[in-house]
Amino acid sequence: MLIRNNLFDDFFGDMFDDPFFNRGYVPQNQLMKTDIREKDGQYLLEIEVPGYTREDVKAELKDGYLTITADRKDPVEKADERTRYVRKERYYGTMKRTFYVGEDITENEIHAAFKDGILKVIIDKPQPKKIEDEKTIIPIEG
């Protein structure tokens, strides 16, 4: 069986994937794919950010929302007029994903690590609030 692997193999087949036609749009469902698991009182998130470095990725907690932002610049200098893309499939730019974690969560309850293009985030589940059965007697006049 002969498998062709040529730069121009599907040049015409993917014509509409060219940035000229789609203006660089990347569908949201292709960015930062995430698996979320629950285990031992924690939420475990594994977020794909392939091609990004730890320095490119930022996590921010505000008003109960955890926002993951990744920003990567195109390595080809814009000033180099001798180089142009024949085909561009890899994404460069900023992508963002937001998760509601609750307003009771603080940054001390969130731990993150980055390795091999995967951001692993561990969020301690908040302890259930104790509801005290405190009664207040209201006097009834009569």
Protein Blocks (a to p, Z undefined) as FASTA:
>chain_A
ZZdddfklmmmmmmmmpmklnnopacfklgopacdddeehiacdddddehiafklpccdd
eehiacdddddddfbdfklmkbccfbdfbdcddddddddebjkbcfklpccddeehiacd
ddddddddddddddddddddZZ
